[in-house]
Amino acid sequence: MGRTAAEDRRRAMAGPPPRRAPGPRYKWVALSNTTLGVLIATINMSVMLIALPDIFRGIGVDPLRPAPSG
């Protein structure tokens, strides 16, 4: 049938179950995710550096011309 009140109290006082140690593949998953993130960020910066002149031309802004900032 169902649990008794004493079993519920024992479980509540025991706390959460212990955490397992990471498996042997964990370090490779973490390394792969980090490497992929750095690669994507690098590619994104390269694309932005190439596209910025066209973006500035499209919106009619010359980023090298001095202008008041206000």
PyMOL Python script that loads the backbone (N, CA, C, O; Angstrom):
from pymol import cmd

cmd.read_pdbstr("""\
ATOM      1  N   MET A   1       0.842  -1.176   0.000  1.00  0.00           N
ATOM      2  CA  MET A   1       0.000   0.000   0.000  1.00  0.00           C
ATOM      3  C   MET A   1       0.886   1.238   0.000  1.00  0.00           C
ATOM      4  O   MET A   1       1.958   1.196  -0.605  1.00  0.00           O
ATOM      5  N   GLY A   2       0.506   2.327   0.636  1.00  0.00           N
ATOM      6  CA  GLY A   2       1.269   3.570   0.632  1.00  0.00           C
ATOM      7  C   GLY A   2       2.349   3.581   1.705  1.00  0.00           C
ATOM      8  O   GLY A   2       2.464   2.656   2.509  1.00  0.00           O
ATOM      9  N   ARG A   3       3.124   4.635   1.697  1.00  0.00           N
ATOM     10  CA  ARG A   3       4.183   4.773   2.699  1.00  0.00           C
ATOM     11  C   ARG A   3       3.571   5.207   4.021  1.00  0.00           C
ATOM     12  O   ARG A   3       2.514   5.835   4.063  1.00  0.00           O
ATOM     13  N   THR A   4       4.261   4.856   5.092  1.00  0.00           N
ATOM     14  CA  THR A   4       3.801   5.283   6.416  1.00  0.00           C
ATOM     15  C   THR A   4       4.392   6.644   6.735  1.00  0.00           C
ATOM     16  O   THR A   4       5.299   7.116   6.050  1.00  0.00           O
ATOM     17  N   ALA A   5       3.872   7.268   7.777  1.00  0.00           N
ATOM     18  CA  ALA A   5       4.363   8.584   8.180  1.00  0.00           C
ATOM     19  C   ALA A   5       5.811   8.495   8.651  1.00  0.00           C
ATOM     20  O   ALA A   5       6.592   9.421   8.433  1.00  0.00           O
ATOM     21  N   ALA A   6       6.176   7.379   9.298  1.00  0.00           N
ATOM     22  CA  ALA A   6       7.557   7.210   9.772  1.00  0.00           C
ATOM     23  C   ALA A   6       8.522   7.133   8.584  1.00  0.00           C
ATOM     24  O   ALA A   6       9.621   7.684   8.647  1.00  0.00           O
ATOM     25  N   GLU A   7       8.124   6.459   7.511  1.00  0.00           N
ATOM     26  CA  GLU A   7       8.986   6.380   6.326  1.00  0.00           C
ATOM     27  C   GLU A   7       9.147   7.762   5.698  1.00  0.00           C
ATOM     28  O   GLU A   7      10.242   8.125   5.268  1.00  0.00           O
ATOM     29  N   ASP A   8       8.065   8.531   5.644  1.00  0.00           N
ATOM     30  CA  ASP A   8       8.139   9.883   5.091  1.00  0.00           C
ATOM     31  C   ASP A   8       9.086  10.765   5.898  1.00  0.00           C
ATOM     32  O   ASP A   8       9.862  11.529   5.323  1.00  0.00           O
ATOM     33  N   ARG A   9       9.027  10.663   7.243  1.00  0.00           N
ATOM     34  CA  ARG A   9       9.921  11.454   8.091  1.00  0.00           C
ATOM     35  C   ARG A   9      11.369  11.046   7.877  1.00  0.00           C
ATOM     36  O   ARG A   9      12.252  11.902   7.812  1.00  0.00           O
ATOM     37  N   ARG A  10      11.626   9.727   7.766  1.00  0.00           N
ATOM     38  CA  ARG A  10      12.993   9.254   7.544  1.00  0.00           C
ATOM     39  C   ARG A  10      13.552   9.787   6.223  1.00  0.00           C
ATOM     40  O   ARG A  10      14.706  10.209   6.149  1.00  0.00           O
ATOM     41  N   ARG A  11      12.732   9.760   5.204  1.00  0.00           N
ATOM     42  CA  ARG A  11      13.183  10.250   3.894  1.00  0.00           C
ATOM     43  C   ARG A  11      13.436  11.757   3.931  1.00  0.00           C
ATOM     44  O   ARG A  11      14.385  12.242   3.315  1.00  0.00           O
ATOM     45  N   ALA A  12      12.591  12.497   4.651  1.00  0.00           N
ATOM     46  CA  ALA A  12      12.745  13.945   4.730  1.00  0.00           C
ATOM     47  C   ALA A  12      14.009  14.323   5.492  1.00  0.00           C
ATOM     48  O   ALA A  12      14.669  15.305   5.153  1.00  0.00           O
ATOM     49  N   MET A  13      14.348  13.554   6.513  1.00  0.00           N
ATOM     50  CA  MET A  13      15.531  13.858   7.315  1.00  0.00           C
ATOM     51  C   MET A  13      16.810  13.404   6.625  1.00  0.00           C
ATOM     52  O   MET A  13      17.885  13.917   6.934  1.00  0.00           O
ATOM     53  N   ALA A  14      16.721  12.458   5.703  1.00  0.00           N
ATOM     54  CA  ALA A  14      17.913  11.939   5.044  1.00  0.00           C
ATOM     55  C   ALA A  14      18.494  12.951   4.062  1.00  0.00           C
ATOM     56  O   ALA A  14      19.691  12.903   3.780  1.00  0.00           O
ATOM     57  N   GLY A  15      17.687  13.858   3.537  1.00  0.00           N
ATOM     58  CA  GLY A  15      18.181  14.851   2.587  1.00  0.00           C
ATOM     59  C   GLY A  15      18.229  14.282   1.180  1.00  0.00           C
ATOM     60  O   GLY A  15      17.770  13.169   0.926  1.00  0.00           O
ATOM     61  N   PRO A  16      18.791  15.066   0.273  1.00  0.00           N
ATOM     62  CA  PRO A  16      18.847  14.605  -1.122  1.00  0.00           C
ATOM     63  C   PRO A  16      19.837  13.456  -1.281  1.00  0.00           C
ATOM     64  O   PRO A  16      20.757  13.312  -0.476  1.00  0.00           O
ATOM     65  N   PRO A  17      19.656  12.653  -2.297  1.00  0.00           N
ATOM     66  CA  PRO A  17      20.595  11.554  -2.512  1.00  0.00           C
ATOM     67  C   PRO A  17      21.970  12.097  -2.882  1.00  0.00           C
ATOM     68  O   PRO A  17      22.061  13.201  -3.419  1.00  0.00           O
ATOM     69  N   PRO A  18      23.024  11.367  -2.616  1.00  0.00           N
ATOM     70  CA  PRO A  18      24.379  11.850  -2.941  1.00  0.00           C
ATOM     71  C   PRO A  18      24.546  12.014  -4.451  1.00  0.00           C
ATOM     72  O   PRO A  18      23.945  11.279  -5.235  1.00  0.00           O
ATOM     73  N   ARG A  19      25.365  12.981  -4.845  1.00  0.00           N
ATOM     74  CA  ARG A  19      25.607  13.231  -6.265  1.00  0.00           C
ATOM     75  C   ARG A  19      26.625  12.237  -6.803  1.00  0.00           C
ATOM     76  O   ARG A  19      27.581  11.864  -6.124  1.00  0.00           O
ATOM     77  N   ARG A  20      26.393  11.824  -8.033  1.00  0.00           N
ATOM     78  CA  ARG A  20      27.335  10.910  -8.664  1.00  0.00           C
ATOM     79  C   ARG A  20      28.519  11.686  -9.220  1.00  0.00           C
ATOM     80  O   ARG A  20      28.390  12.855  -9.582  1.00  0.00           O
ATOM     81  N   ALA A  21      29.658  11.036  -9.285  1.00  0.00           N
ATOM     82  CA  ALA A  21      30.836  11.647  -9.906  1.00  0.00           C
ATOM     83  C   ALA A  21      30.616  11.687 -11.413  1.00  0.00           C
ATOM     84  O   ALA A  21      29.956  10.804 -11.961  1.00  0.00           O
ATOM     85  N   PRO A  22      31.164  12.705 -12.098  1.00  0.00           N
ATOM     86  CA  PRO A  22      30.988  12.761 -13.548  1.00  0.00           C
ATOM     87  C   PRO A  22      31.634  11.559 -14.220  1.00  0.00           C
ATOM     88  O   PRO A  22      32.654  11.045 -13.761  1.00  0.00           O
ATOM     89  N   GLY A  23      31.032  11.127 -15.301  1.00  0.00           N
ATOM     90  CA  GLY A  23      31.549   9.985 -16.034  1.00  0.00           C
ATOM     91  C   GLY A  23      32.828  10.327 -16.781  1.00  0.00           C
ATOM     92  O   GLY A  23      33.221  11.493 -16.833  1.00  0.00           O
ATOM     93  N   PRO A  24      33.476   9.332 -17.356  1.00  0.00           N
ATOM     94  CA  PRO A  24      34.753   9.565 -18.045  1.00  0.00           C
ATOM     95  C   PRO A  24      34.607  10.398 -19.320  1.00  0.00           C
ATOM     96  O   PRO A  24      35.586  10.982 -19.786  1.00  0.00           O
ATOM     97  N   ARG A  25      33.409  10.462 -19.886  1.00  0.00           N
ATOM     98  CA  ARG A  25      33.219  11.235 -21.114  1.00  0.00           C
ATOM     99  C   ARG A  25      32.914  12.697 -20.831  1.00  0.00           C
ATOM    100  O   ARG A  25      32.875  13.507 -21.757  1.00  0.00           O
ATOM    101  N   TYR A  26      32.696  13.048 -19.571  1.00  0.00           N
ATOM    102  CA  TYR A  26      32.307  14.407 -19.218  1.00  0.00           C
ATOM    103  C   TYR A  26      33.337  15.433 -19.675  1.00  0.00           C
ATOM    104  O   TYR A  26      32.969  16.473 -20.222  1.00  0.00           O
ATOM    105  N   LYS A  27      34.625  15.155 -19.460  1.00  0.00           N
ATOM    106  CA  LYS A  27      35.651  16.133 -19.822  1.00  0.00           C
ATOM    107  C   LYS A  27      35.695  16.358 -21.334  1.00  0.00           C
ATOM    108  O   LYS A  27      35.995  17.465 -21.783  1.00  0.00           O
ATOM    109  N   TRP A  28      35.400  15.330 -22.117  1.00  0.00           N
ATOM    110  CA  TRP A  28      35.411  15.485 -23.574  1.00  0.00           C
ATOM    111  C   TRP A  28      34.196  16.260 -24.050  1.00  0.00           C
ATOM    112  O   TRP A  28      34.286  17.028 -25.008  1.00  0.00           O
ATOM    113  N   VAL A  29      33.072  16.069 -23.397  1.00  0.00           N
ATOM    114  CA  VAL A  29      31.875  16.840 -23.747  1.00  0.00           C
ATOM    115  C   VAL A  29      32.110  18.312 -23.410  1.00  0.00           C
ATOM    116  O   VAL A  29      31.778  19.190 -24.206  1.00  0.00           O
ATOM    117  N   ALA A  30      32.677  18.582 -22.245  1.00  0.00           N
ATOM    118  CA  ALA A  30      32.951  19.973 -21.845  1.00  0.00           C
ATOM    119  C   ALA A  30      33.961  20.616 -22.792  1.00  0.00           C
ATOM    120  O   ALA A  30      33.788  21.768 -23.188  1.00  0.00           O
ATOM    121  N   LEU A  31      35.004  19.891 -23.158  1.00  0.00           N
ATOM    122  CA  LEU A  31      36.006  20.423 -24.079  1.00  0.00           C
ATOM    123  C   LEU A  31      35.400  20.682 -25.457  1.00  0.00           C
ATOM    124  O   LEU A  31      35.689  21.704 -26.079  1.00  0.00           O
ATOM    125  N   SER A  32      34.570  19.771 -25.932  1.00  0.00           N
ATOM    126  CA  SER A  32      33.938  19.946 -27.246  1.00  0.00           C
ATOM    127  C   SER A  32      33.028  21.168 -27.252  1.00  0.00           C
ATOM    128  O   SER A  32      33.053  21.952 -28.201  1.00  0.00           O
ATOM    129  N   ASN A  33      32.223  21.340 -26.202  1.00  0.00           N
ATOM    130  CA  ASN A  33      31.317  22.496 -26.131  1.00  0.00           C
ATOM    131  C   ASN A  33      32.097  23.807 -26.082  1.00  0.00           C
ATOM    132  O   ASN A  33      31.725  24.777 -26.743  1.00  0.00           O
ATOM    133  N   THR A  34      33.166  23.837 -25.310  1.00  0.00           N
ATOM    134  CA  THR A  34      33.973  25.057 -25.210  1.00  0.00           C
ATOM    135  C   THR A  34      34.643  25.376 -26.537  1.00  0.00           C
ATOM    136  O   THR A  34      34.647  26.527 -26.974  1.00  0.00           O
ATOM    137  N   THR A  35      35.208  24.363 -27.177  1.00  0.00           N
ATOM    138  CA  THR A  35      35.880  24.567 -28.461  1.00  0.00           C
ATOM    139  C   THR A  35      34.898  25.052 -29.519  1.00  0.00           C
ATOM    140  O   THR A  35      35.204  25.966 -30.285  1.00  0.00           O
ATOM    141  N   LEU A  36      33.733  24.448 -29.560  1.00  0.00           N
ATOM    142  CA  LEU A  36      32.723  24.855 -30.535  1.00  0.00           C
ATOM    143  C   LEU A  36      32.261  26.287 -30.282  1.00  0.00           C
ATOM    144  O   LEU A  36      32.053  27.043 -31.231  1.00  0.00           O
ATOM    145  N   GLY A  37      32.100  26.666 -29.027  1.00  0.00           N
ATOM    146  CA  GLY A  37      31.691  28.031 -28.695  1.00  0.00           C
ATOM    147  C   GLY A  37      32.733  29.060 -29.130  1.00  0.00           C
ATOM    148  O   GLY A  37      32.381  30.109 -29.668  1.00  0.00           O
ATOM    149  N   VAL A  38      34.010  28.764 -28.900  1.00  0.00           N
ATOM    150  CA  VAL A  38      35.077  29.686 -29.305  1.00  0.00           C
ATOM    151  C   VAL A  38      35.144  29.781 -30.821  1.00  0.00           C
ATOM    152  O   VAL A  38      35.347  30.867 -31.363  1.00  0.00           O
ATOM    153  N   LEU A  39      34.979  28.668 -31.508  1.00  0.00           N
ATOM    154  CA  LEU A  39      35.001  28.668 -32.970  1.00  0.00           C
ATOM    155  C   LEU A  39      33.857  29.513 -33.544  1.00  0.00           C
ATOM    156  O   LEU A  39      34.066  30.295 -34.471  1.00  0.00           O
ATOM    157  N   ILE A  40      32.665  29.356 -32.999  1.00  0.00           N
ATOM    158  CA  ILE A  40      31.512  30.119 -33.481  1.00  0.00           C
ATOM    159  C   ILE A  40      31.707  31.607 -33.203  1.00  0.00           C
ATOM    160  O   ILE A  40      31.370  32.436 -34.049  1.00  0.00           O
ATOM    161  N   ALA A  41      32.245  31.961 -32.038  1.00  0.00           N
ATOM    162  CA  ALA A  41      32.484  33.369 -31.727  1.00  0.00           C
ATOM    163  C   ALA A  41      33.512  33.968 -32.682  1.00  0.00           C
ATOM    164  O   ALA A  41      33.361  35.110 -33.118  1.00  0.00           O
ATOM    165  N   THR A  42      34.548  33.213 -33.007  1.00  0.00           N
ATOM    166  CA  THR A  42      35.574  33.695 -33.934  1.00  0.00           C
ATOM    167  C   THR A  42      35.000  33.903 -35.328  1.00  0.00           C
ATOM    168  O   THR A  42      35.268  34.922 -35.963  1.00  0.00           O
ATOM    169  N   ILE A  43      34.222  32.955 -35.802  1.00  0.00           N
ATOM    170  CA  ILE A  43      33.602  33.090 -37.121  1.00  0.00           C
ATOM    171  C   ILE A  43      32.650  34.288 -37.140  1.00  0.00           C
ATOM    172  O   ILE A  43      32.604  35.031 -38.121  1.00  0.00           O
ATOM    173  N   ASN A  44      31.900  34.474 -36.066  1.00  0.00           N
ATOM    174  CA  ASN A  44      30.967  35.602 -35.981  1.00  0.00           C
ATOM    175  C   ASN A  44      31.716  36.928 -36.065  1.00  0.00           C
ATOM    176  O   ASN A  44      31.272  37.839 -36.764  1.00  0.00           O
ATOM    177  N   MET A  45      32.838  37.052 -35.369  1.00  0.00           N
ATOM    178  CA  MET A  45      33.616  38.295 -35.421  1.00  0.00           C
ATOM    179  C   MET A  45      34.176  38.529 -36.812  1.00  0.00           C
ATOM    180  O   MET A  45      34.202  39.669 -37.276  1.00  0.00           O
ATOM    181  N   SER A  46      34.618  37.493 -37.479  1.00  0.00           N
ATOM    182  CA  SER A  46      35.144  37.646 -38.842  1.00  0.00           C
ATOM    183  C   SER A  46      34.053  38.134 -39.784  1.00  0.00           C
ATOM    184  O   SER A  46      34.291  39.021 -40.603  1.00  0.00           O
ATOM    185  N   VAL A  47      32.877  37.570 -39.673  1.00  0.00           N
ATOM    186  CA  VAL A  47      31.758  37.976 -40.534  1.00  0.00           C
ATOM    187  C   VAL A  47      31.399  39.428 -40.254  1.00  0.00           C
ATOM    188  O   VAL A  47      31.153  40.191 -41.188  1.00  0.00           O
ATOM    189  N   MET A  48      31.364  39.821 -38.990  1.00  0.00           N
ATOM    190  CA  MET A  48      31.011  41.200 -38.651  1.00  0.00           C
ATOM    191  C   MET A  48      32.049  42.183 -39.183  1.00  0.00           C
ATOM    192  O   MET A  48      31.681  43.238 -39.700  1.00  0.00           O
ATOM    193  N   LEU A  49      33.341  41.860 -39.069  1.00  0.00           N
ATOM    194  CA  LEU A  49      34.374  42.769 -39.561  1.00  0.00           C
ATOM    195  C   LEU A  49      34.277  42.958 -41.067  1.00  0.00           C
ATOM    196  O   LEU A  49      34.534  44.047 -41.578  1.00  0.00           O
ATOM    197  N   ILE A  50      33.910  41.908 -41.770  1.00  0.00           N
ATOM    198  CA  ILE A  50      33.776  42.004 -43.224  1.00  0.00           C
ATOM    199  C   ILE A  50      32.505  42.763 -43.596  1.00  0.00           C
ATOM    200  O   ILE A  50      32.502  43.506 -44.578  1.00  0.00           O
ATOM    201  N   ALA A  51      31.435  42.593 -42.840  1.00  0.00           N
ATOM    202  CA  ALA A  51      30.142  43.188 -43.197  1.00  0.00           C
ATOM    203  C   ALA A  51      29.973  44.621 -42.720  1.00  0.00           C
ATOM    204  O   ALA A  51      29.134  45.338 -43.266  1.00  0.00           O
ATOM    205  N   LEU A  52      30.728  45.072 -41.727  1.00  0.00           N
ATOM    206  CA  LEU A  52      30.509  46.410 -41.167  1.00  0.00           C
ATOM    207  C   LEU A  52      30.594  47.533 -42.193  1.00  0.00           C
ATOM    208  O   LEU A  52      29.745  48.424 -42.148  1.00  0.00           O
ATOM    209  N   PRO A  53      31.561  47.558 -43.118  1.00  0.00           N
ATOM    210  CA  PRO A  53      31.562  48.660 -44.101  1.00  0.00           C
ATOM    211  C   PRO A  53      30.274  48.727 -44.918  1.00  0.00           C
ATOM    212  O   PRO A  53      29.758  49.819 -45.158  1.00  0.00           O
ATOM    213  N   ASP A  54      29.751  47.596 -45.345  1.00  0.00           N
ATOM    214  CA  ASP A  54      28.488  47.596 -46.102  1.00  0.00           C
ATOM    215  C   ASP A  54      27.315  48.043 -45.228  1.00  0.00           C
ATOM    216  O   ASP A  54      26.417  48.738 -45.700  1.00  0.00           O
ATOM    217  N   ILE A  55      27.324  47.649 -43.972  1.00  0.00           N
ATOM    218  CA  ILE A  55      26.251  48.064 -43.055  1.00  0.00           C
ATOM    219  C   ILE A  55      26.276  49.582 -42.879  1.00  0.00           C
ATOM    220  O   ILE A  55      25.230  50.227 -42.945  1.00  0.00           O
ATOM    221  N   PHE A  56      27.472  50.163 -42.655  1.00  0.00           N
ATOM    222  CA  PHE A  56      27.587  51.607 -42.485  1.00  0.00           C
ATOM    223  C   PHE A  56      27.167  52.341 -43.751  1.00  0.00           C
ATOM    224  O   PHE A  56      26.495  53.369 -43.677  1.00  0.00           O
ATOM    225  N   ARG A  57      27.558  51.821 -44.916  1.00  0.00           N
ATOM    226  CA  ARG A  57      27.150  52.436 -46.177  1.00  0.00           C
ATOM    227  C   ARG A  57      25.633  52.375 -46.345  1.00  0.00           C
ATOM    228  O   ARG A  57      25.016  53.331 -46.815  1.00  0.00           O
ATOM    229  N   GLY A  58      25.040  51.257 -45.961  1.00  0.00           N
ATOM    230  CA  GLY A  58      23.599  51.079 -46.113  1.00  0.00           C
ATOM    231  C   GLY A  58      22.782  52.029 -45.267  1.00  0.00           C
ATOM    232  O   GLY A  58      21.715  52.471 -45.694  1.00  0.00           O
ATOM    233  N   ILE A  59      23.261  52.356 -44.069  1.00  0.00           N
ATOM    234  CA  ILE A  59      22.497  53.263 -43.202  1.00  0.00           C
ATOM    235  C   ILE A  59      22.993  54.702 -43.309  1.00  0.00           C
ATOM    236  O   ILE A  59      22.492  55.587 -42.615  1.00  0.00           O
ATOM    237  N   GLY A  60      23.981  54.938 -44.183  1.00  0.00           N
ATOM    238  CA  GLY A  60      24.445  56.294 -44.434  1.00  0.00           C
ATOM    239  C   GLY A  60      25.263  56.881 -43.315  1.00  0.00           C
ATOM    240  O   GLY A  60      25.116  58.064 -43.008  1.00  0.00           O
ATOM    241  N   VAL A  61      26.120  56.098 -42.693  1.00  0.00           N
ATOM    242  CA  VAL A  61      26.941  56.569 -41.591  1.00  0.00           C
ATOM    243  C   VAL A  61      28.404  56.382 -41.968  1.00  0.00           C
ATOM    244  O   VAL A  61      28.796  55.339 -42.490  1.00  0.00           O
ATOM    245  N   ASP A  62      29.212  57.417 -41.693  1.00  0.00           N
ATOM    246  CA  ASP A  62      30.662  57.301 -41.871  1.00  0.00           C
ATOM    247  C   ASP A  62      31.286  57.235 -40.480  1.00  0.00           C
ATOM    248  O   ASP A  62      31.368  58.253 -39.793  1.00  0.00           O
ATOM    249  N   PRO A  63      31.725  56.051 -40.057  1.00  0.00           N
ATOM    250  CA  PRO A  63      32.216  55.921 -38.673  1.00  0.00           C
ATOM    251  C   PRO A  63      33.535  56.629 -38.431  1.00  0.00           C
ATOM    252  O   PRO A  63      33.928  56.807 -37.278  1.00  0.00           O
ATOM    253  N   LEU A  64      34.233  57.039 -39.487  1.00  0.00           N
ATOM    254  CA  LEU A  64      35.534  57.699 -39.309  1.00  0.00           C
ATOM    255  C   LEU A  64      35.414  59.224 -39.298  1.00  0.00           C
ATOM    256  O   LEU A  64      36.392  59.908 -38.996  1.00  0.00           O
ATOM    257  N   ARG A  65      34.240  59.770 -39.620  1.00  0.00           N
ATOM    258  CA  ARG A  65      34.041  61.220 -39.630  1.00  0.00           C
ATOM    259  C   ARG A  65      33.746  61.705 -38.213  1.00  0.00           C
ATOM    260  O   ARG A  65      32.855  61.173 -37.550  1.00  0.00           O
ATOM    261  N   PRO A  66      34.485  62.708 -37.745  1.00  0.00           N
ATOM    262  CA  PRO A  66      34.177  63.234 -36.412  1.00  0.00           C
ATOM    263  C   PRO A  66      32.800  63.881 -36.389  1.00  0.00           C
ATOM    264  O   PRO A  66      32.423  64.597 -37.316  1.00  0.00           O
ATOM    265  N   ALA A  67      32.064  63.626 -35.336  1.00  0.00           N
ATOM    266  CA  ALA A  67      30.731  64.210 -35.198  1.00  0.00           C
ATOM    267  C   ALA A  67      30.412  64.344 -33.724  1.00  0.00           C
ATOM    268  O   ALA A  67      30.943  63.597 -32.903  1.00  0.00           O
ATOM    269  N   PRO A  68      29.552  65.289 -33.380  1.00  0.00           N
ATOM    270  CA  PRO A  68      29.156  65.412 -31.969  1.00  0.00           C
ATOM    271  C   PRO A  68      28.375  64.187 -31.518  1.00  0.00           C
ATOM    272  O   PRO A  68      27.595  63.619 -32.281  1.00  0.00           O
ATOM    273  N   SER A  69      28.589  63.795 -30.296  1.00  0.00           N
ATOM    274  CA  SER A  69      27.904  62.600 -29.775  1.00  0.00           C
ATOM    275  C   SER A  69      26.780  63.026 -28.853  1.00  0.00           C
ATOM    276  O   SER A  69      26.854  62.800 -27.645  1.00  0.00           O
ATOM    277  N   GLY A  70      25.800  63.603 -29.368  1.00  0.00           N
ATOM    278  CA  GLY A  70      24.754  64.007 -28.467  1.00  0.00           C
ATOM    279  C   GLY A  70      23.541  64.360 -29.140  1.00  0.00           C
ATOM    280  O   GLY A  70      22.560  64.725 -28.492  1.00  0.00           O
TER     281      GLY A  70
END
""", "prot")
cmd.dss("prot")
cmd.show_as("cartoon", "prot")
cmd.util.cbc("prot")
cmd.orient("prot")
